[in-house]
Amino acid sequence: MKSITKGFLFLLFFAACNSAPDRSDTTQTSENEVDAARNFIRLALDGRWRDARELVVADTLNSGYLDIAEQNYTQRLDLATRNGYRGASIIIHSVNEVSDSVSVVHYSNSYKKQEDSVKVVRSGDRWLVDLKYSFPATKAVN
């Protein structure tokens, strides 16, 4: 009976160690500005908008930008394009440290291959993305 119990515990342990990682781990607190940018970009490329929201400065403008990005991703991109983004690698080109709590991360992905940038700010003990940098307000033309 003891050997059956030990065998069961071993199988349980083995299965737990070999199970697929929970992708929600990317919403954990990022260690630095590059981690925060990479985690956010990965979630956006994968279309995981609910998780991506956890890594963005919480304000109305950022929420609106995320709503638009999510709508574009889910409603305007075809399946092949979404799959291309999901399979893409993130390439970090450079990091400009504006201050000890603000950095701009320049990146691209292996699918689109177009350089872009995202602002990352430290808020308390967390690094968060501020999309207002990526989508600057435009002046009204009279």
C-alpha positions as CSV (number, residue, x, y, z in Angstrom):
1,M,0.0,0.0,0.0
2,K,2.9,2.4,0.8
3,S,4.4,1.8,-2.6
4,I,1.1,2.7,-4.3
5,T,0.9,5.9,-2.3
6,K,4.5,6.8,-3.1
7,G,3.9,6.0,-6.7
8,F,0.8,8.2,-6.8
9,L,2.6,11.1,-5.1
10,F,5.5,10.7,-7.5
11,L,3.1,10.9,-10.5
12,L,1.4,13.9,-9.0
13,F,4.7,15.7,-8.5
14,F,5.9,14.7,-11.9
15,A,2.7,16.0,-13.6
16,A,2.9,19.2,-11.6
17,C,6.5,19.8,-12.7
18,N,5.9,19.1,-16.3
19,S,2.6,20.9,-16.8
20,A,2.5,23.8,-19.2
21,P,3.4,27.1,-17.6
22,D,0.5,29.4,-16.7
23,R,0.8,32.3,-19.1
24,S,-0.7,34.6,-16.5
25,D,2.8,34.7,-15.0
26,T,3.5,37.6,-17.3
27,T,1.1,39.8,-15.3
28,Q,3.4,39.6,-12.3
29,T,5.3,42.6,-11.1
30,S,8.1,43.3,-13.6
31,E,11.7,43.6,-12.2
32,N,12.6,46.6,-14.4
33,E,11.4,48.8,-17.2
34,V,12.5,46.3,-19.9
35,D,10.6,43.5,-18.3
36,A,7.5,45.6,-18.0
37,A,7.7,46.7,-21.7
38,R,8.4,43.1,-22.8
39,N,5.6,41.7,-20.7
40,F,3.1,44.2,-22.0
41,I,4.2,43.8,-25.7
42,R,3.9,40.0,-25.4
43,L,0.4,40.2,-24.0
44,A,-0.6,42.7,-26.7
45,L,0.9,40.5,-29.5
46,D,-1.0,37.5,-28.0
47,G,-4.3,39.4,-27.8
48,R,-4.5,39.0,-24.1
49,W,-5.9,42.5,-23.4
50,R,-7.4,41.8,-20.0
51,D,-3.9,40.8,-18.7
52,A,-2.3,43.7,-20.6
53,R,-4.5,46.2,-18.8
54,E,-2.8,45.1,-15.5
55,L,0.5,46.4,-16.8
56,V,-0.7,49.9,-17.9
57,V,-1.0,53.1,-15.9
58,A,-4.7,53.2,-14.8
59,D,-6.3,56.3,-16.2
60,T,-9.0,57.1,-18.7
61,L,-6.8,57.9,-21.6
62,N,-4.7,54.7,-21.3
63,S,-7.9,52.7,-21.0
64,G,-9.3,54.3,-24.2
65,Y,-6.1,53.6,-26.1
66,L,-6.3,49.9,-25.0
67,D,-9.9,49.7,-26.0
68,I,-9.0,50.9,-29.5
69,A,-6.0,48.6,-29.8
70,E,-8.2,45.6,-28.6
71,Q,-10.9,46.5,-31.1
72,N,-8.4,46.8,-34.0
73,Y,-6.8,43.5,-33.0
74,T,-10.0,41.5,-32.6
75,Q,-12.1,43.0,-35.3
76,R,-9.8,44.3,-38.1
77,L,-6.9,41.8,-38.1
78,D,-7.5,38.5,-39.9
79,L,-6.6,35.2,-38.3
80,A,-3.3,34.8,-40.2
81,T,-2.1,38.2,-39.0
82,R,-3.1,37.5,-35.4
83,N,-1.2,34.2,-35.6
84,G,1.8,36.1,-37.0
85,Y,1.8,38.4,-34.0
86,R,1.3,35.5,-31.6
87,G,4.3,33.7,-33.0
88,A,6.5,36.9,-33.2
89,S,9.6,37.5,-31.1
90,I,10.1,40.8,-29.4
91,I,13.3,42.7,-30.3
92,I,14.5,45.4,-27.9
93,H,16.6,47.9,-29.8
94,S,17.4,50.4,-27.0
95,V,16.3,51.8,-23.7
96,N,16.4,55.5,-23.0
97,E,16.4,56.3,-19.3
98,V,14.7,59.6,-18.9
99,S,15.0,59.5,-15.1
100,D,15.2,56.8,-12.4
101,S,11.4,56.3,-12.8
102,V,10.8,56.9,-16.5
103,S,12.3,55.1,-19.5
104,V,11.4,54.7,-23.2
105,V,11.9,51.3,-24.7
106,H,12.4,51.1,-28.4
107,Y,11.4,47.7,-29.9
108,S,10.0,45.8,-32.8
109,N,8.7,42.3,-33.4
110,S,9.8,39.7,-35.8
111,Y,6.5,39.7,-37.6
112,K,5.9,43.4,-38.3
113,K,9.6,44.4,-38.2
114,Q,8.7,48.1,-37.6
115,E,10.5,49.9,-34.8
116,D,8.2,51.4,-32.2
117,S,8.5,52.7,-28.7
118,V,6.7,52.6,-25.4
119,K,7.1,54.7,-22.2
120,V,7.4,52.8,-19.0
121,V,7.1,54.5,-15.6
122,R,7.7,53.4,-12.0
123,S,4.6,53.7,-9.9
124,G,5.4,52.7,-6.3
125,D,7.1,49.4,-6.6
126,R,5.8,48.5,-10.1
127,W,6.8,49.4,-13.6
128,L,3.8,50.2,-15.8
129,V,3.4,51.2,-19.4
130,D,2.0,54.7,-20.2
131,L,0.5,54.6,-23.7
132,K,0.0,58.4,-23.8
133,Y,3.6,58.5,-25.1
134,S,2.9,56.1,-27.9
135,F,-0.3,57.9,-28.9
136,P,0.3,61.6,-28.5
137,A,-2.7,63.9,-28.6
138,T,-3.0,65.7,-31.9
139,K,-4.0,69.4,-32.1
140,A,-7.4,70.2,-33.7
141,V,-7.0,71.8,-37.1
142,N,-9.2,74.9,-37.6
